[in-house]
Amino acid sequence: MTKPSRAAVFLDRDGTLNRSEYRDGVSSPPNSLEDFELLPGVREAVERLKDAGFVLVVVTNQPEIARGTQSASVVDAMNDVVERELAVDAVLVCPHDDGDECECRKPKPGMLLQAMKRFDIDRDRSFMVGDRWRDVAAGRAAGCRTVQVGSIDEGAQSVAATVRRVDLAEAVSWILTQESGVSSLEA
């Protein structure tokens, strides 16, 4: 059996690619498509990763679907914007809540493992970027290096990322220093 040959960057959506909303002091996804806004510098950062040869997969928890506070169609419309505006290869969604105990809801690595199989991804050469402890934990469980972006402090729920960076642009700069060159990323 041959070793997977492609490197990937797994990207959380809310708070990493697009602006999160804060309701009752908690970071939450936008309520509507009209409120959905990509963060400054995200397009350019994603283009840099794509130009370097990475497979790009968005992995997003959307428990609001299970809770009945958001429709799957609105989540799909937001993900359509991500796919249309950014050079990502796939957007994977977990519509479950914690009580569902599914294998795809971060911090479990199910979405990442699914993408690794689908795209022939080498976990040792891959990265998970997100703003929450769940993103870091999922990346670690999948065997990836992890980058936590933003300034969310989740206290006791904190999981140590490989590195912390201010935003996706800084995360991408660090990721690109971890590989010896574009040729090593090509499939």
SEMARKE-611940 format. One record per atom (N, C-alpha, C, O): residue number from 1; atom name; x, y, z. Coordinates in Angstrom, 1 decimal. Example, Ala and Ser with C-alpha at 12.3 -4.5 7.8 and 13.67 -1.06 7.14 Angstrom:
<vokes>
1:N:13.2:-5.7:7.8
1:CA:12.3:-4.5:7.8
1:C:13.2:-3.3:7.8
1:O:14.2:-3.3:8.5
2:N:12.8:-2.2:7.1
2:CA:13.7:-1.1:7.1
2:C:12.9:0.0:7.9
2:O:13.4:1.1:8.0
</vokes>
This chain:
<vokes>
1:N:0.8:-1.2:0.0
1:CA:0.0:0.0:0.0
1:C:0.9:1.2:0.0
1:O:1.8:1.3:0.8
2:N:0.6:2.2:-0.9
2:CA:1.4:3.4:-1.0
2:C:0.9:4.4:0.0
2:O:-0.2:4.5:0.4
3:N:1.9:5.2:0.5
3:CA:1.6:6.3:1.4
3:C:0.9:7.4:0.7
3:O:1.2:7.8:-0.4
4:N:-0.2:8.0:1.4
4:CA:-0.9:9.2:0.8
4:C:0.2:10.3:0.5
4:O:1.1:10.4:1.2
5:N:-0.1:10.9:-0.6
5:CA:0.9:11.8:-1.1
5:C:0.6:13.3:-1.1
5:O:1.4:14.2:-1.4
6:N:-0.6:13.7:-0.7
6:CA:-1.1:15.1:-0.8
6:C:-1.1:15.7:0.6
6:O:-1.5:15.1:1.5
7:N:-0.7:17.0:0.6
7:CA:-0.8:17.7:1.9
7:C:-2.1:18.6:1.8
7:O:-2.5:19.0:0.8
8:N:-2.7:18.8:3.0
8:CA:-3.9:19.5:3.0
8:C:-3.8:20.6:4.1
8:O:-3.1:20.5:5.1
9:N:-4.7:21.6:4.0
9:CA:-5.0:22.5:5.1
9:C:-6.5:22.4:5.3
9:O:-7.3:22.7:4.4
10:N:-6.8:22.0:6.5
10:CA:-8.2:22.0:6.9
10:C:-8.5:23.3:7.6
10:O:-7.8:23.8:8.4
11:N:-9.6:23.9:7.2
11:CA:-10.0:25.2:7.7
11:C:-11.3:25.2:8.3
11:O:-12.3:24.8:7.8
12:N:-11.4:25.7:9.6
12:CA:-12.7:26.0:10.2
12:C:-13.3:27.1:9.4
12:O:-12.6:27.9:8.8
13:N:-14.6:27.3:9.5
13:CA:-15.3:28.3:8.8
13:C:-15.5:29.6:9.7
13:O:-14.8:30.6:9.5
14:N:-16.4:29.5:10.7
14:CA:-16.8:30.6:11.5
14:C:-15.7:31.1:12.4
14:O:-15.2:30.3:13.2
15:N:-15.3:32.3:12.3
15:CA:-14.2:32.9:13.1
15:C:-12.8:32.7:12.5
15:O:-11.9:33.3:12.9
16:N:-12.7:31.9:11.4
16:CA:-11.5:31.6:10.7
16:C:-11.6:32.2:9.3
16:O:-10.7:33.0:8.9
17:N:-12.6:31.9:8.6
17:CA:-12.8:32.4:7.2
17:C:-13.8:33.6:7.2
17:O:-13.6:34.5:6.4
18:N:-14.8:33.5:8.0
18:CA:-15.8:34.6:8.1
18:C:-16.0:35.1:9.5
18:O:-15.6:34.5:10.5
19:N:-16.6:36.3:9.5
19:CA:-16.8:37.0:10.8
19:C:-17.8:36.2:11.6
19:O:-18.9:35.8:11.1
20:N:-17.5:36.0:12.9
20:CA:-18.5:35.4:13.8
20:C:-19.3:36.5:14.4
20:O:-18.8:37.6:14.5
21:N:-20.4:36.1:14.9
21:CA:-21.2:37.1:15.7
21:C:-21.1:36.6:17.2
21:O:-20.9:35.5:17.5
22:N:-21.2:37.6:18.1
22:CA:-21.2:37.3:19.5
22:C:-22.6:37.5:20.1
22:O:-23.1:38.6:20.0
23:N:-23.2:36.4:20.6
23:CA:-24.5:36.5:21.2
23:C:-24.3:35.9:22.6
23:O:-23.9:34.8:22.8
24:N:-24.7:36.7:23.5
24:CA:-24.6:36.4:25.0
24:C:-23.2:36.0:25.3
24:O:-23.0:35.1:26.1
25:N:-22.2:36.7:24.7
25:CA:-20.8:36.5:25.0
25:C:-20.2:35.2:24.4
25:O:-19.1:34.9:24.7
26:N:-21.0:34.6:23.5
26:CA:-20.5:33.4:22.8
26:C:-20.3:33.6:21.3
26:O:-21.2:34.2:20.7
27:N:-19.2:33.2:20.8
27:CA:-19.0:33.3:19.4
27:C:-19.9:32.3:18.6
27:O:-20.0:31.1:19.0
28:N:-20.6:32.9:17.7
28:CA:-21.7:32.1:17.0
28:C:-21.6:32.4:15.5
28:O:-21.1:33.4:15.1
29:N:-22.1:31.5:14.6
29:CA:-22.1:31.8:13.2
29:C:-23.1:32.9:12.9
29:O:-24.0:33.2:13.7
30:N:-23.0:33.5:11.7
30:CA:-24.0:34.5:11.3
30:C:-25.4:34.0:11.3
30:O:-25.6:32.8:11.0
31:N:-26.4:34.8:11.6
31:CA:-27.8:34.4:11.6
31:C:-28.3:34.2:10.2
31:O:-29.2:33.4:10.0
32:N:-27.8:35.0:9.2
32:CA:-28.4:35.0:7.9
32:C:-27.3:35.1:6.8
32:O:-26.2:35.5:7.1
33:N:-27.7:34.8:5.6
33:CA:-26.8:35.0:4.5
33:C:-26.3:36.4:4.4
33:O:-25.2:36.7:4.0
34:N:-27.2:37.4:4.6
34:CA:-26.9:38.8:4.5
34:C:-25.9:39.2:5.5
34:O:-25.1:40.2:5.3
35:N:-25.8:38.5:6.7
35:CA:-24.8:38.8:7.7
35:C:-23.4:38.0:7.4
35:O:-22.5:38.3:8.2
36:N:-23.4:37.2:6.4
36:CA:-22.2:36.4:6.2
36:C:-21.1:37.2:5.5
36:O:-21.4:37.8:4.4
37:N:-20.0:37.4:6.1
37:CA:-18.9:38.2:5.6
37:C:-17.5:37.6:5.8
37:O:-17.1:37.2:6.9
38:N:-16.8:37.4:4.7
38:CA:-15.5:36.8:4.8
38:C:-14.6:37.9:5.5
38:O:-14.7:39.1:5.3
39:N:-13.7:37.4:6.3
39:CA:-12.7:38.2:7.0
39:C:-11.7:38.9:6.0
39:O:-11.4:38.3:5.0
40:N:-11.2:40.1:6.4
40:CA:-10.2:40.7:5.5
40:C:-9.0:39.8:5.4
40:O:-8.5:39.2:6.4
41:N:-8.4:39.7:4.2
41:CA:-7.2:38.9:3.9
41:C:-7.5:37.4:3.7
41:O:-6.5:36.7:3.3
42:N:-8.7:36.9:3.9
42:CA:-8.9:35.5:3.7
42:C:-8.8:35.0:2.3
42:O:-8.1:34.0:2.1
43:N:-9.3:35.8:1.3
43:CA:-9.2:35.4:-0.1
43:C:-7.7:35.2:-0.5
43:O:-7.3:34.2:-1.1
44:N:-6.9:36.2:-0.1
44:CA:-5.5:36.2:-0.5
44:C:-4.8:35.0:0.2
44:O:-3.9:34.3:-0.3
45:N:-5.1:34.8:1.5
45:CA:-4.4:33.7:2.3
45:C:-4.8:32.4:1.7
45:O:-3.9:31.5:1.5
46:N:-6.0:32.1:1.3
46:CA:-6.4:30.9:0.7
46:C:-5.8:30.7:-0.7
46:O:-5.3:29.6:-1.0
47:N:-5.7:31.8:-1.4
47:CA:-5.0:31.7:-2.7
47:C:-3.5:31.3:-2.5
47:O:-3.0:30.5:-3.3
48:N:-2.8:31.8:-1.5
48:CA:-1.5:31.4:-1.3
48:C:-1.3:29.9:-1.0
48:O:-0.4:29.3:-1.5
49:N:-2.3:29.4:-0.2
49:CA:-2.3:27.9:0.1
49:C:-2.5:27.1:-1.2
49:O:-1.8:26.1:-1.4
50:N:-3.5:27.5:-2.0
50:CA:-3.8:26.8:-3.2
50:C:-2.6:26.9:-4.2
50:O:-2.2:25.9:-4.8
51:N:-2.0:28.0:-4.3
51:CA:-0.8:28.2:-5.1
51:C:0.4:27.3:-4.7
51:O:1.2:26.9:-5.5
52:N:0.4:27.0:-3.4
52:CA:1.5:26.2:-2.8
52:C:1.2:24.7:-3.0
52:O:2.0:23.8:-2.8
53:N:0.0:24.4:-3.5
53:CA:-0.3:23.0:-3.9
53:C:-1.1:22.2:-2.8
53:O:-1.3:21.0:-2.9
54:N:-1.6:22.9:-1.8
54:CA:-2.4:22.2:-0.7
54:C:-3.8:21.9:-1.2
54:O:-4.4:22.7:-2.0
55:N:-4.3:20.8:-0.8
55:CA:-5.7:20.5:-0.8
55:C:-6.4:21.3:0.3
55:O:-5.9:21.3:1.4
56:N:-7.5:22.0:0.0
56:CA:-8.1:22.9:1.0
56:C:-9.5:22.4:1.3
56:O:-10.4:22.3:0.4
57:N:-9.7:22.0:2.5
57:CA:-11.0:21.5:2.9
57:C:-11.5:22.3:4.1
57:O:-10.9:22.3:5.2
58:N:-12.7:22.8:4.0
58:CA:-13.4:23.5:5.1
58:C:-14.1:22.4:5.9
58:O:-14.9:21.6:5.3
59:N:-14.0:22.4:7.2
59:CA:-14.6:21.5:8.1
59:C:-15.3:22.3:9.2
59:O:-14.7:23.0:10.0
60:N:-16.7:22.3:9.2
60:CA:-17.4:23.2:10.0
60:C:-18.5:22.5:10.8
60:O:-19.3:21.8:10.3
61:N:-18.5:22.8:12.1
61:CA:-19.6:22.4:13.0
61:C:-20.8:23.4:12.8
61:O:-20.5:24.6:12.9
62:N:-21.9:22.9:12.6
62:CA:-23.1:23.7:12.5
62:C:-24.2:23.2:13.4
62:O:-25.3:22.7:12.9
63:N:-24.0:23.1:14.7
63:CA:-25.0:22.5:15.6
63:C:-26.4:23.3:15.6
63:O:-27.4:22.7:16.1
64:N:-26.4:24.5:15.1
64:CA:-27.6:25.3:15.1
64:C:-28.7:24.5:14.2
64:O:-29.9:24.7:14.5
65:N:-28.2:23.7:13.3
65:CA:-29.2:22.9:12.5
65:C:-29.9:21.9:13.4
65:O:-31.1:21.9:13.4
66:N:-29.2:21.2:14.2
66:CA:-29.8:20.2:15.1
66:C:-30.6:20.9:16.2
66:O:-31.6:20.4:16.6
67:N:-30.2:22.1:16.6
67:CA:-30.9:22.8:17.6
67:C:-32.2:23.5:17.1
67:O:-33.0:24.0:17.9
68:N:-32.3:23.6:15.8
68:CA:-33.5:24.2:15.2
68:C:-33.4:25.7:15.1
68:O:-34.4:26.3:14.9
69:N:-32.2:26.3:15.4
69:CA:-32.1:27.7:15.3
69:C:-31.6:28.2:14.0
69:O:-31.4:29.4:13.8
70:N:-31.2:27.3:13.1
70:CA:-30.7:27.7:11.8
70:C:-31.1:26.6:10.8
70:O:-31.1:25.4:11.2
71:N:-31.5:27.0:9.6
71:CA:-31.9:26.0:8.6
71:C:-30.7:25.5:7.9
71:O:-29.7:26.2:7.6
72:N:-30.8:24.2:7.4
72:CA:-29.7:23.7:6.6
72:C:-29.6:24.5:5.3
72:O:-28.5:24.6:4.8
73:N:-30.7:25.0:4.8
73:CA:-30.6:25.8:3.5
73:C:-29.8:27.0:3.7
73:O:-29.1:27.5:2.8
74:N:-29.9:27.7:4.8
74:CA:-29.1:28.9:5.1
74:C:-27.6:28.5:5.2
74:O:-26.7:29.2:4.7
75:N:-27.3:27.5:6.0
75:CA:-25.9:27.0:6.1
75:C:-25.4:26.6:4.7
75:O:-24.2:27.0:4.4
76:N:-26.2:26.0:3.9
76:CA:-25.7:25.6:2.5
76:C:-25.4:26.9:1.7
76:O:-24.5:26.9:1.0
77:N:-26.3:27.9:1.9
77:CA:-26.1:29.1:1.1
77:C:-24.8:29.8:1.5
77:O:-24.0:30.3:0.7
78:N:-24.5:29.8:2.8
78:CA:-23.2:30.3:3.3
78:C:-22.0:29.5:2.8
78:O:-21.0:30.1:2.3
79:N:-22.2:28.2:2.8
79:CA:-21.1:27.4:2.2
79:C:-20.9:27.6:0.7
79:O:-19.8:27.5:0.2
80:N:-22.0:27.9:0.0
80:CA:-21.9:28.2:-1.4
80:C:-21.1:29.4:-1.6
80:O:-20.3:29.5:-2.6
81:N:-21.2:30.4:-0.8
81:CA:-20.4:31.6:-0.9
81:C:-18.9:31.2:-0.7
81:O:-18.0:31.7:-1.4
82:N:-18.6:30.4:0.3
82:CA:-17.2:30.0:0.6
82:C:-16.7:29.3:-0.7
82:O:-15.6:29.6:-1.1
83:N:-17.5:28.3:-1.2
83:CA:-17.0:27.6:-2.4
83:C:-16.8:28.5:-3.6
83:O:-15.9:28.3:-4.5
84:N:-17.7:29.5:-3.8
84:CA:-17.7:30.4:-4.9
84:C:-16.5:31.4:-4.8
84:O:-15.9:31.8:-5.8
85:N:-16.3:31.9:-3.6
85:CA:-15.3:33.0:-3.4
85:C:-13.9:32.5:-3.1
85:O:-13.0:33.3:-3.3
86:N:-13.8:31.3:-2.6
86:CA:-12.5:30.8:-2.2
86:C:-12.1:29.5:-3.0
86:O:-13.0:28.8:-3.4
87:N:-10.9:29.3:-3.2
87:CA:-10.4:28.1:-4.0
87:C:-10.3:26.9:-3.1
87:O:-9.3:26.2:-3.1
88:N:-11.4:26.5:-2.4
88:CA:-11.4:25.3:-1.6
88:C:-11.9:24.1:-2.4
88:O:-12.6:24.2:-3.4
89:N:-11.4:23.0:-2.0
89:CA:-11.7:21.7:-2.7
89:C:-13.0:21.1:-2.2
89:O:-13.7:20.4:-2.9
90:N:-13.4:21.4:-1.0
90:CA:-14.6:20.8:-0.4
90:C:-15.0:21.6:0.9
90:O:-14.1:22.2:1.5
91:N:-16.3:21.6:1.2
91:CA:-16.8:22.1:2.5
91:C:-17.6:20.9:3.1
91:O:-18.6:20.4:2.5
92:N:-17.1:20.5:4.3
92:CA:-17.8:19.4:5.0
92:C:-18.5:20.0:6.2
92:O:-17.9:20.8:6.9
93:N:-19.7:19.6:6.5
93:CA:-20.5:20.1:7.5
93:C:-21.0:19.0:8.5
93:O:-21.4:18.0:8.1
94:N:-20.8:19.3:9.8
94:CA:-21.4:18.5:10.8
94:C:-22.7:19.2:11.3
94:O:-22.5:20.3:11.9
95:N:-23.9:18.7:11.1
95:CA:-25.1:19.4:11.5
95:C:-25.6:19.0:12.9
95:O:-26.6:19.3:13.3
96:N:-24.7:18.2:13.6
96:CA:-25.1:17.6:14.9
96:C:-24.8:18.5:16.1
96:O:-24.0:19.4:16.0
97:N:-25.3:18.2:17.2
97:CA:-25.0:18.8:18.5
97:C:-24.3:17.8:19.3
97:O:-24.2:16.6:19.0
98:N:-23.7:18.2:20.5
98:CA:-22.9:17.3:21.3
98:C:-23.6:16.1:21.7
98:O:-23.1:15.0:21.7
99:N:-24.9:16.2:22.1
99:CA:-25.7:15.1:22.5
99:C:-25.9:14.0:21.5
99:O:-26.2:12.9:21.8
100:N:-25.7:14.3:20.2
100:CA:-25.8:13.3:19.1
100:C:-24.7:12.3:19.1
100:O:-24.8:11.2:18.6
101:N:-23.5:12.7:19.7
101:CA:-22.4:11.8:19.8
101:C:-21.9:11.3:18.4
101:O:-21.5:10.1:18.4
102:N:-22.0:12.1:17.4
102:CA:-21.6:11.6:16.1
102:C:-20.0:11.6:16.0
102:O:-19.4:12.2:16.9
103:N:-19.5:11.1:15.0
103:CA:-18.1:11.0:14.8
103:C:-17.5:12.2:14.0
103:O:-16.3:12.4:13.9
104:N:-18.5:13.0:13.4
104:CA:-18.0:14.1:12.6
104:C:-17.9:15.4:13.3
104:O:-17.2:16.3:12.9
105:N:-18.6:15.6:14.5
105:CA:-18.5:16.9:15.2
105:C:-17.2:17.1:15.9
105:O:-16.8:16.3:16.7
106:N:-16.5:18.1:15.5
106:CA:-15.3:18.5:16.2
106:C:-15.6:18.7:17.6
106:O:-16.5:19.4:17.9
107:N:-14.8:18.1:18.6
107:CA:-13.4:17.8:18.5
107:C:-13.1:16.4:17.9
107:O:-11.9:16.1:17.8
108:N:-14.1:15.6:17.6
108:CA:-13.7:14.4:16.9
108:C:-13.2:14.6:15.5
108:O:-13.6:15.6:14.9
109:N:-12.4:13.8:15.0
109:CA:-11.7:14.0:13.7
109:C:-12.5:13.5:12.5
109:O:-11.9:13.4:11.4
110:N:-13.7:13.1:12.6
110:CA:-14.4:12.4:11.5
110:C:-14.4:13.1:10.2
110:O:-14.2:12.5:9.2
111:N:-14.7:14.4:10.2
111:CA:-14.7:15.2:8.9
111:C:-13.3:15.2:8.3
111:O:-13.1:15.1:7.1
112:N:-12.2:15.4:9.1
112:CA:-10.9:15.4:8.6
112:C:-10.5:14.0:8.0
112:O:-9.9:13.9:7.0
113:N:-10.8:13.0:8.8
113:CA:-10.5:11.6:8.3
113:C:-11.2:11.3:7.0
113:O:-10.7:10.6:6.1
114:N:-12.5:11.7:6.9
114:CA:-13.2:11.5:5.7
114:C:-12.5:12.2:4.5
114:O:-12.4:11.6:3.4
115:N:-12.1:13.4:4.7
115:CA:-11.4:14.1:3.6
115:C:-10.1:13.5:3.3
115:O:-9.7:13.5:2.1
116:N:-9.4:13.0:4.3
116:CA:-8.1:12.4:4.1
116:C:-8.2:11.2:3.1
116:O:-7.4:11.0:2.2
117:N:-9.3:10.4:3.4
117:CA:-9.5:9.2:2.5
117:C:-9.9:9.7:1.1
117:O:-9.4:9.2:0.1
118:N:-10.8:10.6:1.0
118:CA:-11.4:11.1:-0.3
118:C:-10.3:11.7:-1.2
118:O:-10.3:11.5:-2.4
119:N:-9.4:12.5:-0.6
119:CA:-8.4:13.2:-1.3
119:C:-7.0:12.7:-1.3
119:O:-6.0:13.3:-1.7
120:N:-6.8:11.5:-0.7
120:CA:-5.5:10.8:-0.6
120:C:-4.5:11.8:0.2
120:O:-3.4:12.1:-0.4
121:N:-4.9:12.2:1.4
121:CA:-4.1:13.2:2.1
121:C:-3.2:12.5:3.1
121:O:-3.5:11.6:3.8
122:N:-1.9:13.1:3.2
122:CA:-0.9:12.6:4.1
122:C:-1.1:13.5:5.4
122:O:-0.8:14.7:5.4
123:N:-1.5:12.9:6.4
123:CA:-1.8:13.6:7.7
123:C:-0.5:14.2:8.3
123:O:-0.6:15.3:8.9
124:N:0.6:13.6:8.1
124:CA:1.9:14.2:8.6
124:C:2.3:15.5:8.0
124:O:3.1:16.2:8.5
125:N:1.8:15.7:6.8
125:CA:2.1:17.0:6.0
125:C:1.0:18.0:6.0
125:O:1.0:18.9:5.3
126:N:0.0:17.7:6.8
126:CA:-1.2:18.5:6.8
126:C:-1.4:19.3:8.1
126:O:-0.8:19.1:9.1
127:N:-2.3:20.3:8.0
127:CA:-2.6:21.3:9.0
127:C:-4.1:21.5:9.2
127:O:-4.9:21.4:8.3
128:N:-4.4:21.8:10.5
128:CA:-5.8:22.2:10.8
128:C:-5.7:23.6:11.4
128:O:-4.9:23.9:12.3
129:N:-6.5:24.6:10.8
129:CA:-6.5:26.0:11.3
129:C:-7.9:26.3:11.7
129:O:-8.9:26.1:11.0
130:N:-8.0:26.8:13.0
130:CA:-9.3:27.2:13.5
130:C:-9.2:28.1:14.7
130:O:-8.1:28.3:15.2
131:N:-10.3:28.6:15.1
131:CA:-10.3:29.6:16.2
131:C:-10.7:29.0:17.6
131:O:-10.7:29.7:18.6
132:N:-11.1:27.8:17.6
132:CA:-11.6:27.2:18.9
132:C:-10.8:25.9:19.3
132:O:-10.1:25.3:18.4
133:N:-11.0:25.6:20.5
133:CA:-10.3:24.4:21.0
133:C:-10.8:23.1:20.3
133:O:-10.0:22.2:20.1
134:N:-12.0:23.1:19.9
134:CA:-12.6:21.9:19.1
134:C:-11.8:21.7:17.8
134:O:-11.6:20.6:17.4
135:N:-11.4:22.8:17.1
135:CA:-10.7:22.7:15.9
135:C:-9.3:22.1:16.1
135:O:-8.9:21.2:15.4
136:N:-8.6:22.6:17.2
136:CA:-7.3:22.1:17.5
136:C:-7.3:20.7:17.9
136:O:-6.5:19.9:17.5
137:N:-8.3:20.3:18.7
137:CA:-8.4:18.9:19.2
137:C:-8.7:18.0:18.0
137:O:-8.1:16.9:17.9
138:N:-9.6:18.4:17.1
138:CA:-9.9:17.6:15.9
138:C:-8.6:17.4:15.0
138:O:-8.3:16.3:14.6
139:N:-7.9:18.5:14.8
139:CA:-6.6:18.4:14.1
139:C:-5.6:17.5:14.7
139:O:-5.0:16.6:14.0
140:N:-5.4:17.6:16.0
140:CA:-4.5:16.7:16.7
140:C:-4.9:15.3:16.6
140:O:-4.1:14.4:16.4
141:N:-6.2:15.0:16.8
141:CA:-6.7:13.6:16.8
141:C:-6.6:13.0:15.4
141:O:-6.4:11.8:15.2
142:N:-6.6:13.9:14.4
142:CA:-6.4:13.4:13.0
142:C:-4.9:13.3:12.6
142:O:-4.6:12.8:11.5
143:N:-4.0:13.7:13.5
143:CA:-2.6:13.6:13.2
143:C:-2.0:14.8:12.5
143:O:-0.9:14.7:11.9
144:N:-2.6:15.9:12.5
144:CA:-2.2:17.1:11.8
144:C:-1.5:18.1:12.8
144:O:-1.7:18.0:14.0
145:N:-0.7:18.9:12.2
145:CA:-0.2:20.1:13.0
145:C:-1.3:21.1:13.0
145:O:-2.2:21.1:12.1
146:N:-1.4:21.9:14.1
146:CA:-2.6:22.7:14.3
146:C:-2.1:24.2:14.5
146:O:-1.1:24.5:15.1
147:N:-3.0:25.1:14.0
147:CA:-2.8:26.5:14.2
147:C:-4.1:27.1:14.7
147:O:-5.2:27.0:14.1
148:N:-4.0:27.7:15.9
148:CA:-5.2:28.4:16.5
148:C:-5.1:29.9:16.1
148:O:-4.1:30.5:16.4
149:N:-6.1:30.4:15.5
149:CA:-6.2:31.8:15.2
149:C:-7.2:32.6:16.0
149:O:-8.1:32.0:16.6
150:N:-7.0:33.9:16.1
150:CA:-7.9:34.7:16.8
150:C:-7.5:34.8:18.3
150:O:-6.4:34.4:18.7
151:N:-8.5:35.3:19.0
151:CA:-8.2:35.6:20.5
151:C:-9.2:35.0:21.4
151:O:-9.3:35.4:22.6
152:N:-9.9:34.0:20.9
152:CA:-10.9:33.3:21.8
152:C:-10.2:32.6:22.9
152:O:-9.3:31.7:22.7
153:N:-10.5:32.9:24.2
153:CA:-9.9:32.2:25.3
153:C:-11.0:31.4:25.9
153:O:-12.0:31.9:26.5
154:N:-10.9:30.1:25.8
154:CA:-11.9:29.2:26.3
154:C:-11.5:28.5:27.6
154:O:-12.1:27.5:28.0
155:N:-10.5:29.1:28.3
155:CA:-10.1:28.6:29.6
155:C:-9.8:27.1:29.7
155:O:-8.9:26.6:29.1
156:N:-10.6:26.5:30.6
156:CA:-10.3:25.0:30.9
156:C:-10.5:24.2:29.6
156:O:-10.0:23.1:29.6
157:N:-11.3:24.6:28.6
157:CA:-11.5:23.8:27.4
157:C:-10.3:24.0:26.5
157:O:-10.3:23.4:25.4
158:N:-9.3:24.7:26.8
158:CA:-8.2:25.0:25.9
158:C:-7.4:23.7:25.6
158:O:-7.1:22.9:26.5
159:N:-7.0:23.6:24.4
159:CA:-6.1:22.5:23.9
159:C:-5.0:23.2:23.2
159:O:-5.2:24.1:22.4
160:N:-3.8:22.8:23.5
160:CA:-2.6:23.4:23.0
160:C:-2.4:23.2:21.5
160:O:-2.3:22.0:21.1
161:N:-2.4:24.2:20.7
161:CA:-2.2:24.1:19.3
161:C:-0.6:24.1:19.1
161:O:0.1:24.4:19.9
162:N:-0.2:23.6:17.9
162:CA:1.2:23.6:17.5
162:C:1.7:25.1:17.6
162:O:2.8:25.3:18.2
163:N:0.9:26.0:17.1
163:CA:1.2:27.4:17.2
163:C:-0.1:28.2:17.2
163:O:-1.2:27.7:16.9
164:N:0.0:29.5:17.7
164:CA:-1.1:30.4:17.7
164:C:-0.7:31.6:16.8
164:O:0.4:32.0:16.8
165:N:-1.6:32.0:16.0
165:CA:-1.4:33.2:15.2
165:C:-2.6:34.1:15.2
165:O:-3.7:33.7:15.6
166:N:-2.5:35.4:14.9
166:CA:-3.5:36.4:15.0
166:C:-4.7:36.1:14.0
166:O:-5.8:36.2:14.4
167:N:-4.4:35.7:12.8
167:CA:-5.4:35.5:11.8
167:C:-4.9:34.5:10.8
167:O:-3.8:33.9:10.8
168:N:-5.8:34.2:9.8
168:CA:-5.5:33.2:8.7
168:C:-4.2:33.6:8.0
168:O:-3.4:32.8:7.6
169:N:-4.1:34.9:7.6
169:CA:-2.9:35.3:6.9
169:C:-1.6:35.0:7.6
169:O:-0.7:34.5:7.0
170:N:-1.5:35.2:8.9
170:CA:-0.4:34.8:9.7
170:C:-0.2:33.3:9.8
170:O:0.9:32.8:9.8
171:N:-1.3:32.6:9.9
171:CA:-1.3:31.2:9.9
171:C:-0.7:30.6:8.6
171:O:0.2:29.7:8.7
172:N:-1.1:31.2:7.5
172:CA:-0.6:30.7:6.2
172:C:0.9:31.0:6.1
172:O:1.6:30.1:5.6
173:N:1.3:32.1:6.5
173:CA:2.8:32.4:6.5
173:C:3.6:31.4:7.2
173:O:4.6:30.9:6.8
174:N:3.1:31.0:8.4
174:CA:3.8:30.0:9.2
174:C:3.7:28.6:8.5
174:O:4.7:27.9:8.4
175:N:2.5:28.2:8.0
175:CA:2.4:27.0:7.3
175:C:3.4:26.9:6.1
175:O:4.0:25.8:5.9
176:N:3.5:27.9:5.4
176:CA:4.4:27.9:4.2
176:C:5.8:27.8:4.6
176:O:6.6:27.4:3.7
177:N:6.2:28.1:5.8
177:CA:7.6:28.0:6.2
177:C:7.9:26.5:6.7
177:O:9.0:26.1:6.8
178:N:6.8:25.7:6.9
178:CA:7.0:24.4:7.4
178:C:7.3:23.4:6.3
178:O:7.8:22.3:6.6
179:N:7.1:23.7:5.0
179:CA:7.4:22.8:3.9
179:C:8.6:23.3:3.2
179:O:8.8:24.6:3.1
180:N:9.4:22.4:2.7
180:CA:10.7:22.8:2.0
180:C:10.4:23.5:0.7
180:O:11.3:24.1:0.1
181:N:9.3:23.3:0.1
181:CA:9.0:23.9:-1.2
181:C:7.8:23.4:-1.9
181:O:7.2:22.4:-1.4
182:N:7.3:24.1:-2.9
182:CA:6.1:23.7:-3.6
182:C:6.2:22.3:-4.2
182:O:5.3:21.6:-4.1
183:N:7.4:21.9:-4.7
183:CA:7.5:20.6:-5.3
183:C:7.2:19.5:-4.3
183:O:6.8:18.4:-4.7
184:N:7.5:19.7:-3.0
184:CA:7.2:18.7:-2.0
184:C:5.8:18.5:-1.7
184:O:5.4:17.5:-1.2
185:N:4.9:19.5:-2.1
185:CA:3.5:19.4:-1.9
185:C:2.7:18.8:-3.0
185:O:1.6:18.4:-2.9
186:N:3.3:18.8:-4.2
186:CA:2.6:18.3:-5.4
186:C:2.3:16.8:-5.3
186:O:3.2:16.1:-4.9
187:N:1.2:16.5:-5.8
187:CA:0.8:15.1:-5.7
187:C:1.5:14.3:-6.8
187:O:1.4:13.1:-6.9
</vokes>
